[in-house]
Amino acid sequence: MKIIILNKKAISPIIATILLILLSVAAVLLIANIIVPFVRNTLDENKMCFDASDQIKIDTESDYTCYLENAEGDFVVNVTIQRGTKEIEIDGFLIGVSGEAIGKSYEVKAGESTDVEMLDGSTNLELPGKGGSRTYSITIPKTEIPDIGSILIAPIVNDKTCKESDEAGINLCI
């Protein structure tokens, strides 16, 4: 025996179309509220890194940017870092030292350090001021890097390490 329901009504095509449009608009708004802030923050961070990379360079003209071998047979790498005149906030930078097959990076931030010293031997590091420069000294055991070939620098902005801003070959100190 079949039961027939006579007052059952289907959703009208107009209402279904309106519901689909509302659902689509809600989805677009939800995605826009998530994606737009993410993209905006990423662009802001990249702009700050771009600005910082333009302002931090290795001073290859300085007589202090060179390396030597100390009495223990380890390398002492001196690097002079120049800062441009643009007003930017830099938390610090990484100095990368590499040889033919291996490299190592050293973080330079204002304050005490165990791996990097100022040229005068102080472990209380200072960052270069606007338009200034500072020379840093890093002692590297030959067991870590058996030959020194180049140095690079990468700024740190808002605790994010940016792409390298400069790279240079390094020579023995005269």
C-alpha positions in Angstrom: 0.0 0.0 0.0 1.4 3.4 -1.0 0.9 6.5 1.1 0.8 9.7 -0.9 1.5 13.0 0.8 -0.2 15.8 -0.9 0.9 19.0 1.0 4.7 18.4 0.7 6.4 21.4 -1.0 9.9 21.6 -2.5 12.2 24.5 -2.2 11.5 26.9 -5.0 14.4 27.5 -7.5 14.5 31.2 -6.6 15.0 30.5 -2.9 17.7 27.9 -3.7 19.6 30.4 -5.8 19.4 33.1 -3.1 20.7 30.6 -0.5 23.6 29.6 -2.8 24.5 33.2 -3.4 24.4 34.0 0.4 26.6 30.9 1.1 29.1 32.0 -1.5 29.3 35.5 -0.1 29.8 34.2 3.4 32.6 31.9 2.2 34.3 34.8 0.4 34.1 37.0 3.5 35.4 34.3 5.7 38.4 33.6 3.4 39.1 37.3 3.0 39.2 37.9 6.7 41.8 35.1 7.1 43.9 35.6 3.9 44.1 39.4 3.7 45.7 39.9 7.1 48.1 37.1 6.5 49.3 38.5 3.2 49.5 42.0 4.6 51.7 40.8 7.5 53.9 38.8 5.1 54.3 41.8 2.8 55.2 44.1 5.8 57.8 41.7 7.1 59.3 41.3 3.6 59.5 45.1 3.2 61.3 45.5 6.5 63.8 42.8 5.5 64.2 44.4 2.1 64.9 47.8 3.8 67.3 46.2 6.3 69.2 44.3 3.6 69.8 47.5 1.7 71.3 49.1 4.9 73.7 46.4 6.2 76.9 45.7 4.2 80.3 44.2 4.7 83.0 46.9 4.5 85.5 45.2 2.1 87.5 48.4 1.9 88.4 48.2 5.6 91.8 46.9 6.5 90.1 45.2 9.4 88.0 42.8 7.3 90.4 39.9 7.1 91.4 36.7 8.8 94.6 35.4 10.5 95.8 32.3 12.2 96.4 32.7 16.0 99.1 31.0 18.1 96.8 28.0 18.8 96.3 27.4 15.0 92.7 28.6 15.0 91.4 31.3 12.6 90.5 34.7 13.8 88.1 36.4 11.4 87.6 40.2 11.6 84.6 41.7 9.9 83.7 45.3 9.6 79.9 45.9 9.1 78.6 49.2 7.8 75.1 50.5 8.3 73.4 52.9 6.0 71.8 56.2 6.9 68.1 55.1 6.6 66.1 55.0 9.8 65.3 51.3 10.3 65.0 49.0 13.3 67.5 46.1 13.2 67.7 43.5 16.0 71.0 42.2 14.8 72.5 40.1 12.0 74.1 36.8 11.2 77.7 36.7 10.0 78.3 33.6 8.0 81.8 32.3 7.5 82.5 29.6 4.9 85.3 27.7 3.5 85.5 25.4 0.5 83.0 22.8 1.8 81.6 24.0 5.1 80.3 27.1 6.7 79.0 28.4 10.1 76.9 31.4 11.1 77.3 33.6 14.2 74.5 35.7 15.6 75.4 39.3 16.5 72.9 41.2 18.7 73.5 44.0 21.1 74.6 42.7 24.5 76.8 39.8 25.8 78.0 37.1 23.4 80.0 34.0 23.7 81.0 33.4 20.1 81.6 36.9 18.8 83.7 39.8 20.2 84.2 43.4 19.4 87.6 44.1 17.8 88.9 45.4 21.1 88.1 42.0 22.8 84.9 43.1 24.5 82.1 40.5 24.6 79.5 43.3 25.1 78.5 43.7 21.5 77.3 47.0 20.0 75.4 47.2 16.7 76.5 49.9 14.2 74.6 53.1 14.6 72.9 54.9 11.7 75.7 55.7 9.2 78.3 54.0 11.3 80.3 50.8 11.3 81.6 48.2 13.9 84.2 45.5 13.6 83.6 42.1 15.1 86.1 39.3 15.7 85.2 35.6 15.6 87.6 32.8 16.6 87.0 29.6 14.6 88.8 26.3 15.3 90.3 24.8 12.2 88.4 21.6 13.1 85.2 23.5 12.4 86.2 25.3 9.2 89.6 24.1 7.8 89.8 27.0 5.3 88.3 30.4 5.1 87.0 31.7 1.8 84.1 34.1 2.2 81.8 35.9 4.6 78.2 36.9 4.3 75.8 38.9 6.4 72.0 38.6 6.9 70.0 41.2 8.9 67.6 40.1 11.7 64.4 42.2 11.9 61.6 41.5 14.4 63.4 38.2 15.4 63.3 37.0 11.8 66.5 36.3 9.9 66.2 37.9 6.5 67.9 36.8 3.3 71.6 37.6 3.0 72.3 41.2 2.2 76.0 41.0 1.3 78.7 38.5 0.6 82.4 39.0 0.1 85.6 37.1 -0.3 88.0 37.5 2.7 91.8 37.7 2.6 94.6 37.1 5.1 95.4 40.1 7.2 98.5 42.0 6.2 
